[in-house]
Amino acid sequence: GHAAALHDELVAVPGAFDKCLQSIENLKALKIGIGVNIVLNEKNYRQLPAFYELFLLKLQLSNFVIIAPLYEGNMTLHAKTGGKIGVRMSDLAPYIRRAYKIFTDINYPKPPLLLHFTPCVLPGYEQQMLGWSAFNTMVVNPKGEKRDLDQTAQSHTVKTDACGRCVYNDRCIGWDASYARYFGTDEIAPLLDVPPRYDAHVQ
């Protein structure tokens, strides 16, 4: 959260925000680089620009990740108890664009990375997205067992018939399946051409 009341409510720890700010000052005094991740939800996504005005412009932190939640664990428990802190991707997108404008206005070299997003939600932001395209990576555990990261990732994602028309269909691994179970897939709109980068206008 961008302020004490919201942050402390989200993490369910009174005084957590003030301790967070003090920790940041302690680390800065030691000249240690600091990054901040924000998991978007119904309670905080509208304040995303204010979040970056604080952590980027005022506190001058250096690394950021914007995370769309997975609808598992606590997110599911909240929904069952009437908390409903989930939010649709299409509602998030305008606030993410406003937040990125803060970075482009000052031509910041390291704008936020995006996790659990796909190009059809935020066209033009593909270069900032983590994990939306194939890894093309095989890993081996200590027992010598091989695992294809793409197969693992795709076991947790879904695609629709519309995805077949998208310019990124061969690269995109699809939408998070837990999100699709929660909200459906009606927001998926195939991109017929590669969109211009969100920062194409920045010199």
C-alpha positions as CSV (number, residue, x, y, z in Angstrom):
1,G,0.0,0.0,0.0
2,H,1.0,3.6,-0.5
3,A,0.0,4.7,3.0
4,A,0.0,3.3,6.5
5,A,-3.7,2.5,6.9
6,L,-4.0,0.6,3.6
7,H,-0.6,-1.2,3.9
8,D,-1.2,-2.3,7.5
9,E,-4.7,-3.5,6.5
10,L,-3.4,-5.5,3.6
11,V,-0.6,-7.2,5.5
12,A,-2.7,-7.5,8.8
13,V,0.2,-6.1,10.9
14,P,-0.4,-2.8,12.7
15,G,2.6,-0.5,12.3
16,A,4.1,-2.5,9.4
17,F,4.2,0.5,7.0
18,D,6.2,2.7,9.4
19,K,8.6,-0.2,10.0
20,C,8.9,-0.7,6.3
21,L,9.9,3.0,5.7
22,Q,12.4,2.8,8.6
23,S,13.9,-0.3,7.1
24,I,14.2,1.5,3.7
25,E,16.1,4.3,5.4
26,N,18.4,1.8,7.2
27,L,19.2,0.1,4.0
28,K,19.8,3.3,2.1
29,A,22.2,4.4,4.8
30,L,24.2,1.2,4.1
31,K,24.0,2.0,0.3
32,I,22.1,-1.2,-0.4
33,G,19.9,-1.3,-3.5
34,I,16.2,-1.8,-2.7
35,G,13.4,-3.1,-4.7
36,V,9.6,-3.1,-4.0
37,N,7.0,-5.5,-5.3
38,I,3.3,-4.6,-5.3
39,V,0.6,-7.3,-5.6
40,L,-2.4,-5.5,-7.1
41,N,-5.9,-6.1,-5.6
42,E,-9.2,-4.4,-5.2
43,K,-8.0,-2.3,-2.3
44,N,-4.8,-0.9,-3.7
45,Y,-4.8,-0.8,-7.5
46,R,-6.4,2.7,-7.8
47,Q,-3.5,4.1,-5.7
48,L,-0.8,2.6,-7.9
49,P,0.3,6.1,-9.3
50,A,0.5,7.4,-5.7
51,F,2.6,4.3,-4.7
52,Y,5.2,5.2,-7.3
53,E,5.2,8.9,-6.4
54,L,6.2,7.7,-2.9
55,F,8.6,4.9,-3.6
56,L,10.2,6.2,-6.8
57,L,10.0,10.0,-6.6
58,K,10.2,10.6,-2.8
59,L,12.1,7.6,-1.5
60,Q,14.1,7.1,-4.7
61,L,14.1,3.3,-4.8
62,S,15.5,1.6,-7.8
63,N,13.7,-1.7,-8.7
64,F,10.0,-2.4,-9.0
65,V,7.7,-5.3,-10.0
66,I,3.9,-5.0,-10.5
67,I,2.3,-8.3,-9.8
68,A,-1.2,-9.5,-10.8
69,P,-2.4,-11.9,-8.1
70,L,-2.8,-15.6,-8.5
71,Y,-6.3,-16.7,-7.4
72,E,-5.1,-19.4,-5.1
73,G,-4.4,-19.6,-1.3
74,N,-5.3,-16.5,0.6
75,M,-7.0,-14.9,-2.5
76,T,-9.4,-17.8,-2.6
77,L,-10.0,-17.7,1.2
78,H,-10.8,-14.0,1.0
79,A,-13.4,-14.6,-1.8
80,K,-15.0,-17.4,0.2
81,T,-15.4,-15.1,3.3
82,G,-16.8,-12.2,1.2
83,G,-13.5,-10.3,1.1
84,K,-13.5,-10.2,-2.7
85,I,-10.2,-8.4,-3.2
86,G,-9.7,-9.8,-6.6
87,V,-9.7,-7.4,-9.6
88,R,-10.1,-7.8,-13.3
89,M,-7.1,-7.2,-15.6
90,S,-9.0,-4.7,-17.7
91,D,-9.6,-2.6,-14.6
92,L,-5.9,-2.7,-13.7
93,A,-4.6,-1.7,-17.1
94,P,-5.5,2.1,-17.0
95,Y,-3.8,2.5,-13.6
96,I,-0.7,0.6,-14.7
97,R,-0.5,3.0,-17.7
98,R,-0.7,6.0,-15.4
99,A,2.0,4.6,-13.1
100,Y,4.3,4.0,-16.1
101,K,3.8,7.6,-17.2
102,I,5.6,8.6,-14.0
103,F,8.6,6.7,-15.2
104,T,8.5,7.9,-18.8
105,D,8.0,11.5,-17.8
106,I,11.5,11.4,-16.2
107,N,12.9,8.9,-18.7
108,Y,13.7,6.5,-15.9
109,P,16.0,3.7,-17.1
110,K,14.4,0.9,-15.1
111,P,10.6,1.1,-15.2
112,P,8.6,-1.6,-13.4
113,L,8.6,-5.2,-14.5
114,L,5.2,-6.9,-14.8
115,L,4.4,-10.4,-13.6
116,H,1.4,-12.6,-14.5
117,F,0.3,-10.2,-17.3
118,T,-0.1,-11.0,-21.1
119,P,0.3,-8.7,-24.1
120,C,-3.5,-8.6,-24.8
121,V,-4.0,-6.9,-21.5
122,L,-1.3,-4.3,-21.9
123,P,-0.3,-4.1,-25.5
124,G,3.0,-2.3,-26.0
125,Y,4.4,-3.4,-22.6
126,E,5.6,-6.8,-23.6
127,Q,9.2,-6.0,-23.0
128,Q,8.4,-5.3,-19.3
129,M,6.5,-8.6,-18.8
130,L,8.0,-11.6,-17.0
131,G,7.0,-15.1,-17.8
132,W,4.4,-14.6,-20.5
133,S,6.4,-16.2,-23.3
134,A,8.1,-19.6,-23.7
135,F,11.3,-20.2,-21.6
136,N,12.8,-22.8,-24.0
137,T,14.6,-24.1,-20.9
138,M,15.1,-27.6,-19.5
139,V,16.2,-28.0,-15.9
140,V,17.6,-31.0,-14.2
141,N,17.2,-31.8,-10.4
142,P,19.9,-33.4,-8.3
143,K,18.5,-36.8,-9.1
144,G,19.1,-36.2,-12.8
145,E,15.3,-35.9,-13.6
146,K,14.6,-33.4,-16.4
147,R,11.8,-30.9,-16.4
148,D,10.7,-28.7,-19.3
149,L,9.9,-25.3,-17.8
150,D,7.4,-24.5,-20.7
151,Q,5.4,-27.6,-20.0
152,T,5.3,-26.8,-16.3
153,A,4.2,-23.2,-16.9
154,Q,1.6,-24.2,-19.5
155,S,0.0,-26.7,-17.0
156,H,-1.1,-23.6,-15.1
157,T,-2.3,-21.5,-18.0
158,V,-5.2,-21.5,-20.5
159,K,-5.7,-20.2,-24.0
160,T,-8.9,-19.6,-26.0
161,D,-9.8,-20.0,-29.7
162,A,-9.3,-16.3,-30.0
163,C,-5.6,-16.7,-29.0
164,G,-5.0,-18.5,-32.2
165,R,-5.5,-15.2,-34.2
166,C,-3.0,-13.3,-32.0
167,V,0.3,-12.2,-33.4
168,Y,1.9,-13.6,-30.2
169,N,0.1,-16.9,-30.2
170,D,3.3,-18.9,-30.9
171,R,5.2,-17.2,-28.0
172,C,2.5,-16.5,-25.4
173,I,1.9,-19.3,-22.9
174,G,-1.6,-18.0,-22.1
175,W,-3.6,-16.7,-19.1
176,D,-3.2,-17.8,-15.6
177,A,-5.7,-20.6,-15.1
178,S,-6.6,-19.5,-11.6
179,Y,-7.5,-16.1,-12.9
180,A,-9.6,-17.6,-15.7
181,R,-11.5,-19.8,-13.2
182,Y,-12.3,-16.6,-11.1
183,F,-13.1,-14.1,-13.9
184,G,-13.4,-16.1,-17.1
185,T,-11.7,-15.3,-20.4
186,D,-13.9,-12.7,-22.0
187,E,-11.2,-10.1,-21.7
188,I,-8.9,-11.9,-24.1
189,A,-8.7,-10.0,-27.3
190,P,-6.1,-11.2,-29.9
191,L,-3.6,-8.7,-31.1
192,L,-3.5,-8.8,-34.9
193,D,-0.3,-6.7,-35.2
194,V,2.7,-6.1,-32.9
195,P,1.8,-2.9,-31.0
196,P,4.1,0.0,-30.6
197,R,6.1,0.1,-27.4
198,Y,4.5,2.1,-24.6
199,D,7.7,4.3,-24.5
200,A,8.1,4.8,-28.2
201,H,7.6,8.5,-27.8
202,V,10.4,8.9,-25.3
203,Q,13.6,10.4,-26.8
